Amino acid sequence: MRQLVQDFKSGEIKLVDVPAPVVAPGCVLVRNAFSLVSAGTERSTVEMAQASMLGKARRRPDLVKQVLDSVRREGVAATMRKVQSRLEQWKALGYSCAGTAIEIGEGVNGFAVGDRVACAGQDYASHAEIVCVPQNLCAKIPETVDLSHAAFTTIGAVAMQGVRQADARIGEVIAVIGLGLIGQLTVQILRAAGCRVLGIDVDQAACDLAAKCGCDVVAVKDIEGEAARLTNGFGVDTSIITASTDSNEPIALAARLARQRGCVVMVGVTGMEVPRDLFYEKELGFRLSRSYGPGRYDPLYEEHGVDYPIGYVRWTEQRNMEAFLQLVASRRIDLARLVTHSFEFDDAPKAYQTIAGKERFVGVLLRYQESGVRIQKPEAKVRPAAVVLGVIGAGNYAQGVLLPQFKANPDVTLHTVCTATGVNAKKAQEKFGFAGCTSDWQEVVANKDINVVLVATRHDMHAKITAAALRAGKTVFCEKPLCLREEELAEILQAGNDRLMVGFNRRFAPFAAKLLELAPPRVMRYRVNVTPLPREHWINDPTIGGGRVLSEVCHFVDFLQFAARSRPLSVFAQGFGGENAQVSLRFADGSAGAIDYFSVGDAELGKECIEVFGCGKHVVVDDFRDKGQVEEVRRFVAAVKAGGPMPIPLEEIVASTRATFAILKSMRTGVAVML
């Protein structure tokens, strides 16, 4: 199928052929009929990508700080690889569309194949022929609503949430500052709610359109005078700012227009220096409106389909979308006046030339052909090699660290790359030279030409894919962790195939062999000082990432097992906050190991430090850079080529995995766990 993307490095906007998405659990697969170009948000994204490196840095100082922190902790070379990998990505454009459901994912309720559906969400409701959208970001379209008008639903929900934050009441006077698309929709929603509306913009044409859409009064000049006449001198009850500008004038104007104890609601993006004197003297309220309603930015709601009880949260993202569609169905909102441009999807890049130029626009639609989607699946032709590699999952770590090593190895042929989105799969194919790409991981597992599978997805998929690939007779390299639960480990072992490697790379670091010179028993301590992750980060989701103990501490458990050259017998652990753990391990040869893993340390402290004591010697490895990935891949490929044993014996992989599970059990119970 085709999808519209922007090359973040060059800024070019283009249509590309990508694999069609596969319906995911909790999602609806939709064939698009129309999608809406959100001029404000998308123009900002486009301008960011088209800016120079210095321009990007000026726009995103927060990212500059992250880069500097990474240089300090991981070194210049590793940081530059990360930055380059990010810059070489394609950005999916669009977040408001409408079409017909063609497949329903497992666990979805309330939708059926053939339903007309409005869709929302960045990276979901994209400008693409087919989209896969979580159920809480979908809304059924009433029969009387045209699909072209339903494509406005996401933007309509943004305007709806702004009105809800304003708590607008029948008969109140509301000023709408900024009469772009969201402003025009806000005007119409307010009129439907029985409010009187003062529309304000620097553009007379925008004011004229707002007057046709129901504004009681519009103003370009003498704004305060118009507000006084409309309110008998009392001032407006609320101002909703829907403008987009760096200027602080909108918020200052809103304060001047307000009545005593009035309110200002920020929907748009403007300067945010609140004029304290005016806000204090009038005792004004100030509220921010978060996108299209409660649920926004909450993974449980948006990605996992967990709805908020209507008795506690009356209006969610989805319910705002549904309410907007009802207003359109009842003809209280007129969208025909707002459509200024419509482009065939073949000409989609021209839409962005329009919003970047001087031509006046409001609603810009992309129209998709009804004849179907072009799905191209050319046969992947590859040269013979010891390793014919299929890759499932190609995120930042895979692209920045693992794939360059596989690509550089002469004994490896890159056959097919699979990611959840077709955009990322196609970009990874082009970047690394894979023969093919797909968004269906089962195609990789089933392909008889592929003899090795690299699994680098999010952690919840590791066990399922690994077990399937092993059952199919493949050799598997699974990035850590191998799995998140004991029953998943059992499924992997039941596959009956020991051709398994896990990305426990620390044992392959240059210094690792030096530790083996110390005679047992040994006393070992591994200190790890990590950067805190946001609570909402996917790694902290117990069902997807498993938490930092399972996803990262497993590394250090494996390294201590390697250094001891002995199996762990018992584990005792304690900690707090999910990111801080002290772990003690006892090994069969009498060695003892400790792991101090924490996110509460000084950021200036090095990330990793290892101390090993034995036979009168003391070895310290502090803040090392080479984590062993290069040697790890080299030895794995060599093992596949020779048909010999895997670089890490299966029993050691299992022992490290079970010991990591034991850490969580010990932290939960407060007692040591025998293995």
N, C-alpha and C positions, 0 to 999 in steps of 0.2 A: 504494500500500500504506500501512499505518499503522505508525507508529513512536512510541515513548515518548521524550519529550525533556523537558529542564528549561530554562526560560528563565533564563539566567544573571543577567539584570538584575533580574527580579522574583522569581525563585525558584519560579515556578509550574511544576508538573509536569503535562504534558498529552499526550494522543494527537493526533498530527497526520497528515494525509494527505500523503505525500511520494512522489516518483518512486521506483520500485523500482530497486535497483542493477543495473548491467550487469556481467556477469562480467568480471573483469580477468585478464590473464595471470598464471599462477601461483596462481590462486585457485579456490575452490569456491563456487558459488552454492547456498545452502541455504534451504529453506522450513522455518521454525521450527515445532516442535511444542510445546516447552517452553523456558522460560528461567528462570534462578534469580536472585532478588534477593539480592545479597550485602549483608547488612545493615550490616556494619562499613564497608566501603569506600564503598558507595553512600550510606549515611547521612551519611558525612563530606562527600561531594561535594554532597549536597543541602543540608546545613547551611551549607556555604561559600557556595553560591549565594543562600541565603535570608538571609544576614547582611547588615547594613548596609555601606555603603562603609567605615566605620571598622572594622567587624568583619572585613571581607575583608582590610583592610590589616593588622590584627593577626594574622590567620591566615597571611598570606603576606608577611612582611617582605621576602623576596627580590624579589617583584614590585614592591613599593614602591621599592626601590633601582633597579630597571630603569626605572621611571617617572621618577625624579629624574635618572638619567643621561640619559634621552631629552630631558628638559626642557633640560638643560645643553647638549646637542649639537644639538638640532633646534628648540628653542623651545617655548613653552607651547601655542600653537595646534596645531602638528603633533602634539604629544604627546597633547593632549586628543582629537584625532580618532582616534588609535590606541586610546586607552583606551575611548572611546565605542564604537568598532567591536568591540572585544573583548567589552564588556559586552552588546552587542546580539546576541550569538550564542546559538544553542541548543546545549545539551550532550546528546549521545547517551548514554543510560543503559544499563547492563548490560554484562557481559563473559563470561557463561557460558550456553551454550544448546545445544540438540540438535534435530536435525530430519533432513530428507531432502535429499540432493543433487539439484538439478534441472538444473544445468549445470556443466560442467567447463572451466576456463580453459586456454588454451594453455600447454603445458609442464608441466602437472600430471601426476604419476605416482602410481599407487596408489589412485586414487579413480575411481568411475564414477557415472553418473546412476543414481539409485535407492538408492545406499548410504545407510545411516543413519549420521549423522556428529555427533560432539560437537565443539563449537567454543569457542575461547577468544580473548580479546583485547579490550581497551577500544577502542571505535570500530569493531570488527569484529563480535564476537559480541553484538550489541546486542539490546535488547528491541524487536524489529521482526519483521514477518511474513516478510521475506526478508532474508538477510544475505549478504555477500560476504566470505569469510574466506581469508587466505593458507593454502597447503597445510600448512605446518609448524605451524599453529595448529588443525589439524583432526585428529581421530582417529576411526577406524571403530569403531562400536558393536557389540559381540558380540550375537549373535541373542537370547541369553537375558536381555539387559539392557533394561529398560523405558526408553522415551525420557524419561519424567519423571525417572528416576534418572540417566540419562546427562547431564541438564542440570546435575548437580552436579560434572561432571568438572573444570572449571577450579579450583573451590575445593578439590576433592580433590587436584589436582596441587600446589596451594599447601601443603596439609598433607603431602603426600608429600615435597616438597622439604625441608620442615622436618625430617622424620624422617631423610632422607638426610644433612642437615647434622649431625644428632645422631650419625650413624654408629652407630645403635642395634644392639646385638647380642643374640642369643638369650639370655634369662635375665637381662638387665640390668633395673634398676629405673629407670623414666623418669617424671619428674613433668611433668604437663601443667598449666600455670598459665593459666587462662582457658578456660572450657568453653562458649564460644559455638559456632557452626557449625564453624569450623576446628578448634577444640579437640576437639569431639566426633568429627570425622573423624580427627584425629590419634590419639585414643585407640584407635579401631578399627584403624587401620593398624599401630600399635604392637603391639596384641594379635595381629594377623595375622603380625607379625614375630617372635613368640615372646617379647615383653618383658612384664614386670610393670609395671603402670601405676598411678600415684598421681594422681588427678584433683583439681584445686583450683579453687574458685571461691567468690565471695562470695554466690552465689545457691544456696540449697539445692535448688531445682527443677533447676538445671543439673547439680548433683552427682548427683541421683537419676537423671536421664537418662543420665549417663555411667556410672553403676553398671549400668544396664540394657544399655548398649552394651559392657560388658566390663571396666570399670575394676576392678582388684583392690581398691583402697581409694579412697574419696573423702573430702574434708575441706573443711569451711567454717571450723571452729575447731580448735585444737590441731593445727595443720598439721605443725609440727616434730615433735610427739610421734608422729603417725601415720607420718611418714617414718622416724623412728627405729625404730618397731616393725616396719615393713615391711622395713627393711634391716639389722636387727640392730645398729642404732646406727652403721653406717658412713656413711650418707647416700646419696642417690640418685646414680646414675651420670651422669645428664644431666637438666636441666630444659629443657623446650621452652615458651617463653612465647608464648601465643596470645591474650593479653588485649589489650584496647584501652582505654587510660586515660592521662591525663596524669601519673598518679602514678608515682613511682620505686619504689614498694613491690614490684612483681613482680620486678624485677631484684635487689633486696636480698634478697627471700625466696628466690629461686633460689640465691643465694650461700650463704645459711644452710642450705639443705637439702642442698647438694652434699657429696659425699665428697671426700677429698683427690684433687687432680688430676682432678676431675670437669669437666663442661662445661655451659655455658649457651648455648642457641640462641634467638635472637630472631626470631620469625615475625610477631608482632603489632606494635602501635604503643604504646609506653609511654615513660615517662621513661627517660633513658639515662645517668644519672649512676652510673657503675660504682663500687660501694663498694670502694675500693682495698685496704683492710686485709684484708677477707675474701678477695678474689680473690688477693691476694698470699700470705696465710698458707696458703691451700689450693692455690695454684698452679693456679687455675682457667682453663679455656679459655673464650673467648667468640666466638660465631660469629653472623653475620647470615645469614638465609635470604632469597634474592632471589626473591620471587614464586614462579612455578611451575617454575623450573629454568633450567639453562644455555640460552642463546639469548634469554632475556628482555632486552629493550631493545637487542638487536643487530639493526639493520635488514637486514643480510645474511641472517641466519637467519629473522627474522620476515616481512620484506617480500619478500625475493628468493628464498626457498626454498633457501638454501645450508645443508645439514645439516652437523652436526659428525660426523666419523668415529667410529663406535661404539667403535673400539679406543682412542680417546683421550678421548672424552666419552661414558661409558656411558649417563648419564641426562640427556636434554634435556627441554625443555618437552613436546614431543610424546610422547616415550617415557614421561615421568611420567604424562601423560594416559592413554596406553595401559595402563600398569601399574595405574592406579587402576581403569579399566574392567574389567580382568581380575579384580581383587579383588572388584568388585561382581558380575561374572559367576559367580565361584566361591562367592558368598554369604559371603565372609569380612567383607564390609562390609554392614551393614543400614541402608539409607537410609530405609526406610519409617518408622522411629521418629523420623526427623529432620524429616519434612515436617509442619509445624504449620499451614500455610496454603496454599491454592491459589486463585488468582483467574483468571477468564476475562480474556483480554487486553483486552476492552472495559472491564473494571473495574480496569485496571492502576494508575491513580493511587491507588486504595484500598490497594494493597499498601504504598505509601510512607507513607500515613497510619498504617498498622499499625506499621511499623518506627520511625516517629517518635513513636508514642504509648506508653502504659504497658502495653498488652497484651503478654503474653509470646509470643515467637516464636523459632523456630530456622531451619528451612528454609521459605522463601517462594517458591512457584512461580507463574509466569504460564503459562497454558494457551491455545494458539492453536487456532482452529477449523480443521478439516480440509477445509472446503468450498472453500478457495481464497482468493486474495488479491484484494482490490478494487483494480484498477488504473484510475485515472481519468486520462484524457487529454483534457480539454476543449479545444476549439478556441480558440486565442489570438486575441482580437479587438483590433486596434490601430488607432489613428488614422493617417491618411496623414502621412508626413513624409519629409524628404530622406534621413534616416538611420533605417532600421528595423534596430535593433541586436540581434544575437544575441551573447551573452557566454559564452565557454567558459573556466571558471576564475574563481572569485570569492573569492580569499584576502584577507588583510589589506590588501595594497597595492591591489588592485583595488577593494575596498569602501571603503577609507579615502581613496583619492586619485582614482582614475580614474572610478569610477561616479558619484560626486557631481557631477563635471564634465559627464558625458554626460547625467545626469538633469536638470541645471539648464539645458541647452541647448534652446531651443524647437524646434530643427530635428531633434531626436532623439526617436524612440519606442523605448522599451525593450520588445522583443518576447519573447525567451526567454533565461533564464539556465541554464547547465549547470555543475554541479560533480560531482565523483566520488561524493559521497554525497548522497542525497536530502534529508537533514536540512538541509545547508548550502544546497542549491538552493532549497528551499522557504522558508527564512529569508531568503535574498537576494531572492527574489521579493517577499515581503511587505515587506521593508525598503525596496526601491527602486521597487516598483510595476511589475515586469515583468508582462506579460500571461500568461506561462507559465513553467514550469520543467521540467527534465529532468536525468537523470544520464547520458544518451547523447549525446556531442558530435556524432555523425554526424547526429542529428536536426536539429541547428542548421544544419549545413552543407547538408543536403538541403532545408531549408525554403525554398520559392520566395518567400515573403513577406519574408524577411530579405535585405537587400542589403549589410549591413556586419557583419563578424564581429570581435569583440575577443577575442584569444587571450591569456589571462593564467594559464595553467596552470603546473605545474612545467616546468622547461626542457626536459626530454627529450621532451615532447609538442609543443613549439612548431612544429618543422619539419613534422611529420606533419600537424597540423591546418591549418597555414598553407597548405601545398601543396594539400591537399584543398579548402580554401575557395577558393583562387585558381582551381583547376580548375573549380570550380562557378560561377565568374563573380562571386564576391563581392569587395568591397573589404575588405582585411584590415588591422586594426591589431594588430600583434603586439608585446607587451611584450618588452623586451630580455631575453636575447639572442635573435636570430632563430633560431639553430640552434647545435648543438654540434660538428658535423663538416662537412668539405668536401663529402662526398657528400650531406648533407642540404641544403646550400646549392644544390648542383646540381639536386636534385629540385625545390626551390622555383622556381628559374629556368626549369626545363623546363615549369612549369605554363603559361607563355606569357601571364601576366597581370601587368602592372606596377602594378596598383592596390594597392600595398603600402606600409604605414607601420610603422616600428619605433619603440618608445618611447625614443629617444635624446633625452630632454627637455632636457638642459643647454643645447643650442643655442637653446632658446626662452626661456631665462631673461632677465629684463629687461636685464641688463648686457651680454648677448652681442653685440648689434649695435654697442655702443660700441667693441668690439675691432676691428671691421672698418674703423674710421677710421684705423688705423695702416697705413702703407704697407708692402708686403712688400719684402724678406723679413723675417720676424719670428722672434724667439726666444721660445719659450713653455715655461712650466713649470707643471704641474698637480700639486699635492700633495694626497694623500687619506689622512687619518688615520682608520682604521676600527676598530670594536670587534671583537675576535677572536670567531670563531664556534666553538662546540664541534666537535670532530672528527667527531662523529656527525651533525651538521646535514646536512640533505638537499642543501644547496648544495655541500657538500664531497664529495658522492658523484659521482664522475666520470661515471657513467651517467645520473644523474637531474638533478643541478644543474650539473655541468660544472666546478665549482670557481669561485673568486672572480675569476680572470682573465677567463674567458669570460662570467661572469654580471654582473660589475660594471666591470672595467677597460674593457670595450667602450664604456661611456658616455664615458669620458675620451678614448679614441682618436677617437671620433666628434667630440667637441667640438674637439679640436686640428685635425682635418681641416676642420671648419667655420671655425675661426678663421684657418687658413692659406688657406682658399679654394683648396686645391690637394690633389691626390691624394698619399697616402703612397707613397714609392718603396722605402724600406728600413726594417727594424725590427731593433733589437738589444735584448735583455733579459736580465736576470739577477735572481735572487732566491732566497728560501729559504722553507720551511715552507708553501708553497701560498698564503699570505696576504700575502707581501711581495715586491714586484717593483719594479725600476727599469727603465724603458723609454725608449729613445731612438728617435725617428722622424725621418726626413728626407723632406721634401716636394718635389714637382716644381718649385715656384717658388723653391727655395733655402731656405725656412724650415726651422727645426729645432724639435722639440718633445720635452719630457721629461715622463714621468709617474712620480711617486714614490708608490707605493701600499703602505701598510704597516699592520700591526695591532700593532706593538710600540711605538707612541708613547705619549706622555702623554695620558691620557683627558681632561685639561683643555684640550688643544689643540683648536682648531676642526677640523671635519671636512674642509673643502675650502678650498683657497687657490689662486688662479690668478694668475700673473704673466706679462705679455706685454711684450716690449721691441721697439721699432721706431721708425724715423725720429726718433731722439732723444727718444722718450717712453717712459714706464714706467707701465703700468696694473696695479694690484693689486686683486683682488676676494677678500676674506678672509671665510671663515665665513658665507657667504650662506645665506639661508633659502628664498627663492623659487627652486625648482629648475626652473621652466619648465613644470610639468605643465598649469597652467590654459591658458596660451597654446598649448601643444602640442595639446590637445584642441580648443580653439576653431578653430585653423587647419585641423586635420584635418577637422572637420565642415564648415567653410566650403568646403574643397576638394571634398568629396563632393557638397555641395549644388550647387556651380557646375560640377561635372564637369571641373574643372581638374586640373593636376598635383598630385601628393602634396607635402606640405610638405618632405619630404626626398627628393631624387631617388634613384631606385633604384640608380644607379651609385655614389652615395655610401654607401648602406646596404651594398652589396656590398663596397666598398673598406674600410669600417670593420670589417666582419665578417672579411674575409680578413686584415687587419692584426692583428686580435686573435688569429686562429689562428696568425699568424706569431710573436706574442709567445711562445706556448707552445713553438713549434718552436725559437726562438732560445734559450729557457731550457734546453731539453733538449739542444741541440747545442753551445751556447756560442759560436755564430758569428752574424753578422748574416744576416738573411733578406731577399733581394730580392723585391719584389712585382711 
